[in-house]
Amino acid sequence: MSRVYVYRRRGYATDVRHECTHAVLHNALPFVPLWLDEGFAEYFETPAADRASGSPYLGGLKRAIMFRWKPNLQRLEVLEELSDMHDDEYRESWAWVHFLLHGPQNVRQVLSDYLYDIEQGDAGKPLSKRLAAVAPDYNQQLIKHLKTWR
């Protein structure tokens, strides 16, 4: 049984959604890669009505793309310590989760299969390799997804 502890302050509801996402993931799966754990938590901390289009990350990423920001999922996949996660890593983790949840069907299926394999205790190949198998241009697809998202 998981417990969630948060300090009651301004932003309390956001903290509860974020920390409850971690609790749900860790109760459902034997492990969760750090970047994916934080990406889901960042995604679900936004109120449901604003989740797909109202995150402050979206506007920031659209601006970063104009300045030639390049995603790097493989870099995120090797992060193991929370101290390795900074603003840029949280933002990119959110971007990948958004793409994996709202992107093309083949990409959503990769996420579903990956989570199923983790649940079964065998994640096998990292998500970047799985994405490359079905969408070799997955970095460009992420950028296009973010640029055109409403």
N, C-alpha and C positions, 0 to 999 in steps of 0.2 A: 504494500500500500504506500503510495506516494503522499507526501505532504508538500504544500506550497506555503512558504513564508514570505510575506511582503510587508513593507512598512507603509502604514496609512499616511499618505501625503498627497499632494497634487500629483496627478498622473497615476494614482493608485489603480484605476481600472486598466490602464495600459499595462502596468506591471503584472497584474493578475492574469490578463490574457497571455502575456509573454511567458510567464513562469508556468502557467497551466499547460501551455503547449509543450514545454519541455517535459512536464510530468506525464502527459499523455503519451508522447513519443517513447519515453523511457519505460513506461509500463507496457507498451505494445511491442517493443522491439528489444532484442538482446543488446544491441549497440546502435548508435547513430553517429555517423561521421560529424565532426564538429561543425563544419561549414553548413551542412544540411540541417542540423539541429538548430543552429542560430538563424539560418535562413527561414525555416518554418516559423520559429518564434517571432522573428521580425515581421513576417508576413501576417501572422495571426494576431499580433498585438494591436493592429489597427481594427477599429470597430467594423463589424461585418458589412455594413452598408457602404463603407469606404475602402474595403480591402483590395478590390481589384484595381481601382483607379485613383484612390485618394491617398496613397502613401506618399510622404514627402520624398522618399527615395526615387520615385518615378521622375519627377521634374529634375532632380539632381543628376540622374543618369542621362536624361535627354540632353542636358547641358554638357555633361562630360563627353557624350558621343560627338557633339559638335567640335570638341577639342581633341578628337581622335582617341578617346578612351578605348582600350581593348580588353575584353574579358579574358580571364585565364582560369578556367575551372581546375586544371591540373595543379596550379599553384595552391588553390584553396584545399584541394584534396589531401595535401601533405601536412596541413596544419593540424597539430594535435593538442596544443595548449591554448586555453582561453586567452592567455596573455599575448598570443600571436594574432588575435582578432582585434583589429582597429576599425575605425569608421569605414575605410575603404573595403575591408573584408566583409563587414556586416552588410554594406550596401550591395556589394556584388553577390553575396550569398542570397540576399533578398531577391535580386534580379534573376538568379538561376531558378529559385523556387517559383517566382512568378511565371517564368517561361515554362517550367516543367508542369505547372498547374493550368496555364492558360494558352500554351503554345499548341502547335499542331498535334494531331492525334498520335502520330508515331512517337513523338517526344513524351507525351503524357503516358503512353504505354511503357516507355523505358523506365520512367519513375515508378510506375505501378509494379513492374517486374522487379526492379531493384529493391523496393521496400518488401515485396513478397520474399525475395531471396534472403534479405536480412532477417526477416521474421523466421525463416526456416533455418537460420544459422549459417548461411553460406552466401555472403555478398559477392564472392568471386571477383569479377572484374570491377574496377572503379567505374563510377557513373560516366566519366568522360570517355572511356573506351566503349561503353555501351552506346552512348550518344553517337560517337563517331561511326559505329557500325550501321546506324539507321539514318544518320544525318551528318555526313562528313563535314559539312560547312556549319556545324552547330554554333560556332562563335558568331558567324555572320547572321545566322538565323536569330540568335539572341538579340543582336544589335537591331536588326530589322523589327523584331517583335516589340522592343522597347520604343523605338522611334515612331512606330505606327499605332501604338496602343493609345486608346482614347483617354 
